[in-house]
Amino acid sequence: MPHVSGTAGASIDVPVQVDADVTGQGIISLDAVIGFNTPDVVVTSVSASNNGLMSSCLFTTNPGASSINVSIACTHPISGGPGTLFTLTFDLVSDTDVLFSWLNFTSFMFNEGSPAASTSNGSITLNDAPLPVELTRLEARVDAGTVVLTWATASEVNNAGFEVQQAGPDGFVTLGFVEGRGTPQHYVYRVDGLAPGAYRFRLKQIDFDGTFTYSPEVEVSVETTGAYELSPPHPNPFDTATALTLTVARTQPVRALVFDMTGRRVAVLYEGILEQNRPHQLHVEGRGLPSGTYLLQVQGAAFHTTRLLTLIR
C-alpha cells in the first residue's frame, strides 16, 4: 500500500494489492489488521473497487484509533490477479492542511492460513502456494467382476470433486461424480455390470471456479469367471434383429448356429477361432424368417449352451 497523503477533510482511496494470480488457490476469506501511525487519519469505510478481485464479497470492518480490522467472506473462490483485492477509504481529520501516514499490515491471513501469504511494501505475496489438487495415485483393479477405482490426493485446494470417466467408442463418458473433501484423502469408486473385456478410465478433477484437469488414464481387463459368458439376447422378443455378446476364458474354436423348432438350421452366426477374453457380438437377423421361437446353439471346445429367441412380426 502507498503512503496516505492529502488535505484535511479529504477522502482518499487506497488499493490493497496482490502480486500473483490467485486462480485455483481456493481463497474464500481474508482477515487482516491494517495499522496507521497518526490519529489524524480516520477510517470511514472499506470497500471493493469496481475491478477488485473481492468485489462481490461480504465485508466486515472494525475501525480503531490506529488500526482497522478487516474480514472478508466470499461465496465462491476468487480468481484473477495480479491486481487489487479491495480498497480502503480514509477520511483525513486534522487542523493541519497536509497529513502523512504510513499504512502497514499488522497481520494478514487468507482462509485461516491456507494458502500462506506474506506482505512486503504494502503488497500481498502468496508463499509457494500448493497445487490446487495433487493426485498421488490412480489405480484400477477387478474384484469379482467389478472394476474398483482408487485414488489418493496429497493436497486439495478449491477442489469441487472428480468426474469418473470411461472410454467408449465415441470418447470418454462420465459415469458419476465424487465430491472433494478438502484435505488429503483416499477415494474409491466401483463400476459394476461390465462384460469381459479391456476398459480405460480417467478422472476429471474440477475446481469450484469451473477450471478442470484430467488425470492419466488407467486400463484394466475384466475376465470371464467361468469357461464362457454369453449375455442374454437383447431385445427378446425381437422384430428385426437381436444381439448377444460371447466371451470365452481361453482361445478355442467356436460355432454359433440358429435352428427353428423343427431342427432346421436357419443361420450361422459364427464359426472359427475365438480369442480368450475378447467379447464377440453375435447378431441374429429376423429378415426372411417367419414369426416363432428359435434356438441359438453355441458350442466350443470346453462348453456348450443354448438360448431361446422369439421373433414377432
C-alpha positions as CSV (number, residue, x, y, z in Angstrom):
1,M,0.0,0.0,0.0
2,P,1.3,3.5,-0.7
3,H,1.6,6.5,1.6
4,V,-1.6,8.2,2.6
5,S,-1.4,11.9,1.9
6,G,-4.0,14.7,1.4
7,T,-5.6,17.7,2.8
8,A,-7.8,17.9,5.9
9,G,-11.4,16.8,5.2
10,A,-10.5,14.9,2.1
11,S,-11.3,11.2,1.5
12,I,-8.6,9.0,0.0
13,D,-8.9,5.6,-1.6
14,V,-6.0,3.2,-1.0
15,P,-6.0,-0.1,-3.0
16,V,-4.8,-3.3,-1.4
17,Q,-2.8,-5.3,-4.0
18,V,-1.9,-8.9,-4.5
19,D,1.1,-9.6,-6.7
20,A,0.1,-13.0,-8.1
21,D,-2.7,-14.8,-9.9
22,V,-4.9,-16.3,-7.2
23,T,-6.9,-18.5,-9.5
24,G,-7.2,-22.1,-8.2
25,Q,-6.0,-21.2,-4.7
26,G,-9.4,-21.6,-3.2
27,I,-9.4,-18.2,-1.5
28,I,-12.8,-17.5,0.0
29,S,-11.9,-15.4,3.1
30,L,-9.4,-12.8,4.2
31,D,-8.6,-11.5,7.7
32,A,-6.3,-8.5,8.2
33,V,-5.3,-5.8,10.7
34,I,-4.1,-2.7,9.0
35,G,-2.3,-0.1,11.1
36,F,-1.7,3.7,10.5
37,N,0.6,5.9,12.5
38,T,-1.3,9.1,13.1
39,P,-4.6,9.9,15.0
40,D,-5.4,12.4,12.2
41,V,-6.4,9.6,9.9
42,V,-9.9,8.2,10.4
43,V,-11.2,5.2,8.5
44,T,-14.7,5.6,7.3
45,S,-15.2,2.6,5.1
46,V,-13.7,-0.4,3.4
47,S,-15.0,-1.3,0.0
48,A,-14.1,-3.2,-3.1
49,S,-13.2,-1.2,-6.2
50,N,-15.1,-1.9,-9.4
51,N,-12.3,-4.1,-10.6
52,G,-11.3,-5.6,-7.3
53,L,-10.9,-9.3,-7.1
54,M,-13.2,-9.4,-4.0
55,S,-15.8,-7.0,-5.3
56,S,-18.7,-9.5,-4.8
57,C,-17.7,-10.5,-1.2
58,L,-19.1,-9.5,2.2
59,F,-17.0,-7.0,4.2
60,T,-16.9,-6.6,7.9
61,T,-14.8,-3.9,9.5
62,N,-13.9,-2.7,12.9
63,P,-12.0,0.7,12.8
64,G,-9.9,1.7,15.8
65,A,-7.8,4.7,16.7
66,S,-4.6,3.4,15.0
67,S,-5.8,0.3,13.0
68,I,-8.7,-1.3,11.4
69,N,-9.7,-5.0,11.4
70,V,-11.0,-6.2,8.1
71,S,-12.8,-9.5,7.5
72,I,-14.0,-10.5,4.0
73,A,-16.0,-13.6,3.2
74,C,-16.9,-14.8,-0.3
75,T,-19.4,-17.4,-1.5
76,H,-17.0,-18.7,-4.2
77,P,-13.3,-18.7,-4.6
78,I,-11.9,-15.6,-6.1
79,S,-9.8,-15.7,-9.3
80,G,-7.6,-13.4,-11.3
81,G,-4.6,-11.2,-10.4
82,P,-2.2,-9.7,-10.0
83,G,-4.4,-6.8,-9.1
84,T,-6.5,-5.0,-6.5
85,L,-8.2,-7.1,-3.8
86,F,-10.2,-4.3,-2.2
87,T,-9.9,-0.6,-1.5
88,L,-9.6,1.2,1.8
89,T,-11.4,4.6,2.0
90,F,-10.0,7.1,4.6
91,D,-11.3,10.4,5.9
92,L,-8.5,12.8,6.9
93,V,-9.4,14.8,10.0
94,S,-6.9,17.4,11.3
95,D,-6.3,21.1,11.9
96,T,-3.3,21.0,9.6
97,D,-3.6,21.3,5.8
98,V,-1.4,18.3,4.8
99,L,-1.3,14.9,6.5
100,F,1.0,11.9,6.1
101,S,0.7,8.4,7.5
102,W,2.3,5.1,6.9
103,L,0.0,2.1,6.4
104,N,1.1,-1.4,7.3
105,F,-0.3,-4.9,7.8
106,T,-0.1,-5.8,11.5
107,S,-1.5,-9.2,10.5
108,F,-2.8,-10.8,7.3
109,M,-4.3,-14.3,6.5
110,F,-6.2,-16.0,3.7
111,N,-8.6,-18.9,4.6
112,E,-7.3,-19.2,8.1
113,G,-3.8,-19.7,6.9
114,S,-4.0,-21.5,3.5
115,P,-2.6,-20.5,1.2
116,A,0.1,-18.9,3.2
117,A,0.8,-15.3,2.4
118,S,3.1,-12.5,3.4
119,T,3.2,-8.7,3.0
120,S,6.0,-6.6,1.6
121,N,5.9,-2.9,0.8
122,G,2.2,-3.0,1.2
123,S,1.6,-5.8,-1.3
124,I,0.4,-9.3,-0.6
125,T,2.5,-12.3,-1.8
126,L,1.5,-15.9,-1.9
127,N,4.2,-18.1,-0.3
128,D,4.8,-21.1,-2.5
129,A,1.1,-21.8,-2.8
130,P,0.3,-25.5,-3.1
131,L,-1.1,-27.1,-6.2
132,P,-4.9,-26.9,-6.1
133,V,-5.1,-30.8,-6.2
134,E,-2.1,-33.0,-6.1
135,L,-3.1,-36.5,-7.2
136,T,-0.6,-39.1,-6.0
137,R,-2.2,-42.3,-7.2
138,L,-4.9,-43.7,-9.5
139,E,-5.4,-47.4,-9.8
140,A,-7.9,-49.9,-11.2
141,R,-8.4,-53.5,-10.2
142,V,-11.1,-56.1,-10.6
143,D,-13.0,-57.6,-7.7
144,A,-15.5,-60.4,-8.5
145,G,-16.3,-58.9,-11.9
146,T,-16.5,-55.3,-10.6
147,V,-13.9,-52.7,-11.5
148,V,-12.7,-50.8,-8.4
149,L,-11.1,-47.4,-9.0
150,T,-9.0,-46.0,-6.1
151,W,-7.1,-42.7,-6.0
152,A,-5.4,-40.5,-3.4
153,T,-4.5,-36.9,-3.0
154,A,-1.6,-35.3,-1.2
155,S,-3.3,-31.9,-1.1
156,E,-6.7,-30.3,-2.1
157,V,-7.4,-26.7,-2.5
158,N,-10.5,-25.4,-4.4
159,N,-11.5,-28.9,-5.2
160,A,-15.2,-29.4,-6.1
161,G,-14.6,-33.0,-6.9
162,F,-13.9,-35.7,-9.5
163,E,-15.9,-36.9,-12.5
164,V,-15.2,-40.6,-13.1
165,Q,-15.0,-41.2,-16.9
166,Q,-14.8,-44.3,-19.0
167,A,-13.6,-44.6,-22.6
168,G,-16.2,-45.6,-25.1
169,P,-16.5,-45.8,-28.9
170,D,-17.1,-42.0,-29.2
171,G,-14.7,-40.9,-26.5
172,F,-14.9,-40.7,-22.7
173,V,-18.3,-40.6,-21.0
174,T,-19.0,-39.6,-17.4
175,L,-20.1,-42.4,-15.1
176,G,-20.5,-40.4,-11.9
177,F,-19.2,-37.6,-9.6
178,V,-17.3,-37.9,-6.3
179,E,-17.2,-34.7,-4.2
180,G,-13.9,-33.4,-2.9
181,R,-13.3,-33.4,0.8
182,G,-10.9,-30.5,1.1
183,T,-8.0,-32.4,2.7
184,P,-5.7,-35.3,1.6
185,Q,-8.0,-38.2,1.0
186,H,-8.3,-41.7,-0.4
187,Y,-11.3,-42.3,-2.7
188,V,-13.0,-45.4,-4.0
189,Y,-15.4,-45.8,-6.9
190,R,-16.9,-49.1,-8.1
191,V,-18.1,-49.8,-11.7
192,D,-20.5,-52.8,-11.9
193,G,-22.1,-54.7,-14.8
194,L,-19.2,-54.7,-17.2
195,A,-18.9,-57.5,-19.7
196,P,-15.5,-59.2,-20.1
197,G,-13.0,-57.1,-22.0
198,A,-10.5,-54.2,-21.6
199,Y,-11.6,-50.8,-20.2
200,R,-9.9,-47.4,-19.8
201,F,-10.8,-44.9,-17.1
202,R,-9.7,-41.4,-16.1
203,L,-10.6,-38.6,-13.6
204,K,-11.7,-35.1,-14.5
205,Q,-10.8,-33.0,-11.4
206,I,-13.0,-29.9,-11.3
207,D,-12.3,-26.7,-9.2
208,F,-15.0,-24.6,-7.7
209,D,-14.3,-21.9,-10.3
210,G,-15.0,-24.4,-13.1
211,T,-11.5,-25.0,-14.2
212,F,-10.5,-28.7,-14.6
213,T,-7.7,-31.1,-15.3
214,Y,-7.6,-34.7,-16.5
215,S,-5.7,-37.5,-14.7
216,P,-3.6,-40.0,-16.6
217,E,-5.6,-43.0,-17.9
218,V,-5.7,-46.4,-16.3
219,E,-6.6,-49.6,-18.1
220,V,-8.0,-52.8,-16.6
221,S,-9.3,-56.1,-18.1
222,V,-12.4,-57.9,-16.9
223,E,-12.1,-61.6,-17.5
224,T,-14.7,-64.4,-17.6
225,T,-15.3,-66.1,-14.3
226,G,-16.1,-69.5,-15.9
227,A,-15.4,-71.2,-19.2
228,Y,-17.5,-68.7,-21.1
229,E,-20.0,-65.8,-20.7
230,L,-23.0,-65.3,-23.0
231,S,-25.2,-62.3,-22.4
232,P,-29.0,-62.5,-22.7
233,P,-30.3,-61.7,-26.2
234,H,-31.4,-58.0,-26.5
235,P,-34.1,-57.3,-27.4
236,N,-36.0,-60.5,-26.9
237,P,-38.7,-60.9,-28.2
238,F,-37.5,-59.0,-31.4
239,D,-38.9,-58.0,-34.7
240,T,-36.0,-57.2,-36.9
241,A,-32.7,-58.1,-35.1
242,T,-31.3,-59.1,-31.7
243,A,-27.8,-59.5,-30.4
244,L,-25.8,-61.3,-27.8
245,T,-22.2,-61.0,-26.5
246,L,-20.0,-64.1,-26.2
247,T,-16.7,-64.2,-24.3
248,V,-14.5,-67.4,-23.7
249,A,-12.0,-67.9,-21.0
250,R,-9.4,-69.5,-23.3
251,T,-8.8,-69.4,-27.1
252,Q,-10.7,-72.1,-28.8
253,P,-12.8,-73.0,-31.9
254,V,-16.5,-71.9,-31.6
255,R,-19.7,-72.4,-33.6
256,A,-22.9,-70.4,-33.1
257,L,-25.9,-71.7,-35.0
258,V,-29.6,-70.8,-35.1
259,F,-32.3,-73.5,-35.6
260,D,-36.1,-73.3,-35.9
261,M,-38.3,-75.6,-33.8
262,T,-38.2,-78.3,-36.5
263,G,-34.4,-78.6,-36.1
264,R,-33.7,-76.9,-39.4
265,R,-30.6,-74.7,-39.3
266,V,-31.5,-71.2,-40.4
267,A,-28.4,-69.2,-39.7
268,V,-24.6,-69.5,-38.9
269,L,-23.7,-66.6,-36.6
270,Y,-20.0,-67.6,-36.1
271,E,-17.7,-70.4,-37.0
272,G,-14.0,-70.1,-36.2
273,I,-11.4,-69.4,-33.5
274,L,-12.5,-67.1,-30.7
275,E,-9.7,-65.5,-28.7
276,Q,-9.8,-65.5,-24.9
277,N,-11.4,-62.6,-23.1
278,R,-12.2,-60.8,-26.4
279,P,-16.0,-60.1,-26.4
280,H,-17.6,-61.0,-29.7
281,Q,-21.1,-59.8,-30.9
282,L,-23.5,-62.4,-32.2
283,H,-26.1,-60.7,-34.4
284,V,-29.4,-62.5,-35.3
285,E,-31.3,-61.0,-38.3
286,G,-35.0,-61.6,-38.4
287,R,-35.3,-60.6,-42.1
288,G,-36.7,-63.6,-44.1
289,L,-37.7,-65.6,-41.1
290,P,-41.3,-66.2,-40.0
291,S,-42.5,-65.3,-36.5
292,G,-41.8,-68.0,-34.0
293,T,-39.4,-69.4,-31.5
294,Y,-35.8,-70.2,-32.5
295,L,-32.9,-72.0,-30.7
296,L,-29.4,-70.5,-30.6
297,Q,-26.8,-73.1,-30.1
298,V,-23.2,-72.1,-29.1
299,Q,-20.5,-74.8,-28.8
300,G,-16.8,-74.5,-28.1
301,A,-14.1,-77.0,-27.2
302,A,-14.9,-76.6,-23.4
303,F,-18.6,-75.7,-23.3
304,H,-22.0,-76.0,-24.9
305,T,-25.0,-73.8,-24.3
306,T,-28.4,-72.8,-25.9
307,R,-30.7,-69.8,-25.8
308,L,-34.3,-69.3,-26.9
309,L,-35.1,-66.4,-29.3
310,T,-38.6,-65.2,-30.1
311,L,-39.3,-63.4,-33.3
312,I,-42.6,-61.4,-33.5
313,R,-43.7,-59.7,-36.7
